[in-house]
Structure formats: C-alpha cells, structure tokens
Amino acid sequence: MSTVPLTKRGAELLKDELHRLKSVERPSVINSISEARAQGDLSENAEYDAAKEKQSFVEGRIIELEGKLSAAQVIDPATIDAEGRIVFAATIDLEDLENGGKVTYQIVGDDEADLEQGLVSVSSPIARALIGKYEGDVAAVQAPSGVREYEVIAVRYV
C-alpha cells in the first residue's frame, strides 16, 4: 500500500472522525438495529433496512479511515526546511497575472482539500504546477477556462 500524505492537522481531523464513528455512530446504529429487530418481522421493516444500511456505511468509513491513517505519512509544515521551494504542506501566496488578484493556498492531502479554506489537494492541477517553484517564479496552471499564470509572492511553512 502506498503512503498517504497528510498534514498534521489533517491527520488529527481523520483521527477525530474515526473516534466519533467508533464511539458515537457505531453504538447508535447497533441500538437502532436492536430496536428495529424488536418490532418483529424484518422482511418488511424499513427501519431495520435503514439501520443496516447506515451500519454498512459507518463500518466502511471506519475501515477506510483506519487504512488511510495506517498508511499516512504525517508532515508537520513547521518542521519543513525546503529553502523556499514549494513542497507538500507549504502555504503559498500567489498573484494572478491576468487580473492582479491575490490568493493564498496550502498544499494538503486529498482528504483535507477544501478550496473555500484555501486548502488545495496535492494532486490538483494548481498544486502540481506549483510544486518545485520558488518565490518570484511564475507557474502556468491549466484551468477549465484555459491557462492561467500565477506569480509566487511568498512561500511559508506554517
């Protein structure tokens, strides 16, 4: 199994979700199944079917999270010394050369990505275009609207 890159914050979020699934969701589903069984005939019991379906989802997600966490390569951006080069977990300030707009992104693992919070997946086109660049470099990003160029204003490891 290949490693899954995660920031320290992303690993904590996955651990919190796993803990919630095991300590809250799983017991709740088991209780729902018990209550539905107590109602009698299971062949036409919609509550039982819904509870079993939720149990399947919860157990599947638990397995998925355990797999990702066991294969995780947790990277703390504060400990990175890439000498100003853009790498996984770096926070980058960019300027759009077309319209002058400024944006800030952090390159994170696929499970952590949230563009509204400025977290871009390491496998996204913008992250792939930025990795390896330095402050002052220009990165050409293939976007759905065409190629966009961004100048790297600053690279931070926070």
C-alpha positions, 0 to 999 in steps of 0.5 A, a space after each residue: 500500500 502506498 503512503 498517504 500524505 497528510 498534514 498534521 492537522 489533517 491527520 488529527 481531523 481523520 483521527 477525530 472522525 474515526 473516534 466519533 464513528 467508533 464511539 458515537 455512530 457505531 453504538 447508535 446504529 447497533 441500538 437502532 438495529 436492536 430496536 428495529 429487530 424488536 418490532 418483529 418481522 424484518 422482511 418488511 421493516 424499513 427501519 431495520 433496512 435503514 439501520 443496516 444500511 447506515 451500519 454498512 456505511 459507518 463500518 466502511 468509513 471506519 475501515 477506510 479511515 483506519 487504512 488511510 491513517 495506517 498508511 499516512 505519512 504525517 508532515 508537520 509544515 513547521 518542521 519543513 526546511 525546503 529553502 523556499 521551494 514549494 513542497 507538500 504542506 507549504 502555504 503559498 501566496 500567489 498573484 494572478 497575472 491576468 487580473 492582479 488578484 491575490 490568493 493564498 493556498 496550502 498544499 494538503 492531502 486529498 482528504 483535507 482539500 477544501 478550496 473555500 479554506 484555501 486548502 488545495 489537494 496535492 494532486 490538483 492541477 494548481 498544486 502540481 504546477 506549483 510544486 518545485 517553484 520558488 518565490 518570484 517564479 511564475 507557474 502556468 496552471 491549466 484551468 477549465 477556462 484555459 491557462 492561467 499564470 500565477 506569480 509566487 509572492 511568498 512561500 511559508 511553512 506554517 
